[in-house]
Amino acid sequence: MQFSALLFLASFLCLSTIGRAQQFPGGAGTFPTTNGTNSPNGAGRPGGSGAGVGIDDSTKVIYGPTTAKFFLESDVFNNRKRLYLTDTSLIGSHQFEFTKRNDNRYTDLGNLGSPLRPVFYETPNQIGEQQGYYVFSPYGYQTSQVRYYDTKSPFTNMYLVLGPRSQNVLNFDFNQNINPRLNVGFNVQRFTSERQFGLSAARTQTERLLAQNWGLLLHGNYRTKDDRYTLLAHVNHMNHSLPEQGGNVFSLVNGDTLAIDYEGQARLASTLGWERRTNVHVYHQYVPADGIQFFHKLDYQTNINNFEDEALLANQQFSNFYPRILNDSSRTQQDVYWRSIDNTFGVKGIYNRGKSAYNYRLFYRQRIFSQQTDFNLTSTTAISGEGQRNLNQYNSSGFENYVGGWLGYYFPDSLSRLTGEAEYLVGTGAFRLNAQLESRLFTAGFTTMLAQPTLISQRFNSNHYQWNNLNQFGLRGTQHAYGTLNVKYKDWTVSPGADLWLLNNYVYFNQQAEPAQLSTAFTMFRVGLNATYTRARFRASTQLYYTPLNAGDDVLRIPTFFANGRIQYDFIYAKVLHIQTGLELHYKSAFYGDAYSPVSQQYYLQDRQLVEGALLADAFANMRVNRVRFFLKFSHVNQGLFQPGYFVSPGFLQLQRGFGFGVDWLLFD
């Protein structure tokens, strides 16, 4: 079985056309997903896992989902003894797209692998200096979602999608225990997509390609026999490339109606955006006595972001991307090199008192980073003198010290807990305070923080943009209060909720694609509802957001209405084929969504074109036979019903109607 699995991997990797990545990091996660669960069982995968089992010579079942368990670093870090079973459900198996598997709370340029941005505001996950390059990051494996396994037999998961409109995905995962306390494994991902316009000028298959992604994750975990020492480690690499398309050349009919021409779209020539990142992560802890644990966390990261245009003269007509040329009229070459070392040392523990418990954590964190940015560096630049080279190249670096703590109280009912967290960046004024109360009936919390502006918003030199906001931008402030109710009644599960934000010193990229900071504060209020109805084999679920108040609409554009919905029906055919068929719907109200600048890899404000405002419907059939799951998907099935198409980002159309197929195969021996 292991030989056949490796042969399968080698065959498809040689095709160099398919792959898959894990799920995005958290974000707008106040409400459950439309699947009705927030469990990491299945997190990071387009669907769940097959119902595979292993059998011995006597046909006795010995290996299966219950013998291939995994855990997350957050569980170890927070002293939660939790093992997750391999997912065997069919729900969401057809969601291979990165936007769909995150409930459409991220949007792109209409195609797999194109730059991503969150639909709603997301609280910064760091209070210190950050690069600000984020549009390709979610396509890589995420540290917070790496699965560390404990398997009784070799465990392999192979996933293949031949998606609509030439979106192809491959993921291969393998895990094995070397001994009862040591497990190692690897994950490989590969995905590609093809251009949706400008194909008439493409003479080769290479010219038809759009996004290409390679990802590799090597991971392992070890614990001593007495469980006093635990080690978790992984090496994570991503290589993502994307030629810039240029956008759709659209026209207005009667002054306000967009004329959509799928064949008459424009395309930039000889451009390429590229991100390569490598992260080495180590977490280990030692327990010298009950109630006290020493821990250390290390992250070493290198990122390289590039953009090049070797046909700048021919591409100048796309004024949205090239508002001006400041240095070289023949070509553009932009390079950003990042390196950081992040060390966290601390002590933590848990005390049980009767049926309740207290959990604490204190830490010191040290972070060193450096970034070099350059553009159009050539031998001529070097010869022209140090002054010109200083203009075309500059460095940023820093040394940061953090202190913080975390305290949790677990109520006697074992279902409720109250937690609080504090972190402070020494010498800057940046801080974060979190508090959350969770129970069976509701969740409520509050976050207040001041965070440093990103490096790219403070300084950037290129062939098309130049700004220097050092010592001009203040700390970004976020106050976020939220609450969710969990109500179950007969066949219904309903979770209404609300979010209230107060944002000050908000940093955004204006209509000229340059950073600006709003000096005044503004509020934003959002209500939401997650509801699921289940009756026998029928299931219907919906996720709704309504934002009645956004006082910062001139700098932060979000849709007023947002909706996901799914109806599905399960049945068994010929006693062996499990089928789940249904329809999936998504809608955002029309709004002036942000445009994308490939030079700086940033989304920015625009006032010229409304996007969204249309219903997207996908029909699907998820199936399972023994250990193998597969799906059929008819995406954008309603195209042409009320309108020929619509834009998901300025100049970029939602993909046309298409048919796709996928298979997910588990091997437990």
C-alpha positions, 0 to 999 in steps of 0.5 A: 500500500505504501508503494502504491501511494508513493507511485501515485504521488510521483505520477501526479507531481510529474504533471506539475499542474495540481495541488492544494493548501491548508485553510486560512488563518482565523479572522472573522471567526465570531460565527460558526461556519456554514458547515455548523462546526468550528472543530479543527476536525477537517480544518485545512482541507477542502473536505473531510477524510474518507471512511477508510479502515485497515484489515488483517488476514482474518478481515478484522478491522484494525486500522481506520480513522480512530487509529490516525489521530492528530492534535494542534500546537494550540492544544498543547500550549493551552494544556488541553489534552485533545486528540481529533479523529480523521474526518469522515464526513461528506460536508464541504468535500466539493469546496476546493477553492480557497475562498469557498472553504473559508465561507467566502470571507476572502475575495480574489481576482476571480481565479484560483491563486490570484491575490486574496484580501479579507471581505471584512475588517480583521484585527491585526494578529501582531502588535509589532512591525510587520511587512504588510505583504499578505495577498499570497500568504494564505495559499501556504500552510499555516503554523497554527493549523499544522496537524501533528499526528499519532498513528497506529499505522502509516497514514496517507491522504491523497487529494486530486481536483480537476476543477472547472475552467482549468483549476487543478489541485493536488495534495499528498499527506503522509504520516507515520509513527517511528515509535509510540512517542515519535511521529514524522510526516510531510505534506505536498501541495501543488495547484495551478490555474489558467488565464480566463482572458487573453488566451487568443494570444497564448501560443503555448501551454506555458503562456496559458498558465496563470497561478502556480503554487508549490508547497512543502511541509515537513513536521514531527512531534516527540514526547518522552515516556513520562510525558514531561518533555514534548517537542513539536517542529516543522519546516514550511516552504511555499513558492507562488508565482502569478503573471499579472493579467491587467484586468477586463476592458469594460465599457458602460452602456447607457451610462451605468450598465457594464457591458461584459465581454469575456473574449475582449479582455486585455492582458499585460505581457511579460509580467510576473509576481512571485512570493517565496517563503520558508519558515522553521518552527520549533515548540517544546516544553518541559514539566519539572513538577505538577502545576509548572511548565517551562516552554520555548517557541522559535520561528525563523522566517525568510520571505522574498517578494518580487514583481517584474515587468519586462515590457513596460513600454507596451504595458503603459496603457494600463494606467491603473497599474502604472500611474507614473514612471519615475526611473526606468521607462523600459522595465520594472523590477521590484524585490523585497527580502525579509528575515526574522527570528522570533524567540518566546520563553515562558512559564505556564501551568494549570491548577485543579481546585475541586471541579474547577481549574486555573490556567496561567502563562507568563512569557518574554518574547524577543524578535529581530527582523530585517528587510531590504527593498530594491528596484531596478538595480543594474550595473548602470545603477551601481556605476552611477554612484552611491546616491542613486543606489541609495534611492533604489535600495533601502533597509529596515530593521528592528529589535523588539521585546515583548512581555505578556501573560494569559490567565484562564478559569475553567468553571466546574461544569467543564463547558464554560471558561473565562480567559484573559490575555495581555501583551506589551511591546516594550518602549513603543506603547503598542499593546493588546488586551483580550478577554472572553467568556465562553459557555454552552449558551453564548460567547462574548469577548472584547479586544483592545489594542494598539499596533504598529503600522506596516513597513510598506505603509511607512516607506516604499520606493519603486519605479512607479511609487515613492513615499516615506511616512517614517515617524508620521504614522501613529499606532493603529487602534482597534477596539472590538466587542462581540457576542454570539448566542447558541440556541438549539430547538428541535431540528434547529440550531441558531446562532445570532451575534453582533460585532462592534468596532471602534477604529482609530488611526486607521491606515489604508491605501487611497485612490492613488494606491498610496498609504494614508492614515485617518486622523479621526476614529470611526465605528462599525457595527455588524449583526449576523446569523448562522442557522442550520435545519436538519431533518432526517436526510435533509439539511439546510444552512445559512450564514448572514451578515448585515452591516447597518453602520460603517462610519468609515465607508470612505476608507473601509469598503465592505458590502452591506449584505453578505449571505451564504446558503446551502441545501443538501440531501443525503441518500445511499444508492445500491447499499454502498454509494453514499451520495450528498447532493445539493446547491450552494449559494453566495451573495454580496451586495454591490459596493466599490470593492478595492482594486489591486496594485501588483507593484506594491501587492496592495489592495487600494480604494477605487470609485469607478466600478461597483463589484459583486451585487449578484447571486452565485450558485454552485451545484454539487454531488459529494459521494463516498464508497468505502475509503474513497470520497469523490465529488462532481461540481457544476460551478456558477450554474446560474450564469446567464439566468439574470445577467451574463456575469459580474465582477468580483474585483474591479476589472476582474470577472467571476469565473464562467460556468464550469464543471469539475471533479475531485477525489479524496483517498485515504490509506490507513496501512 
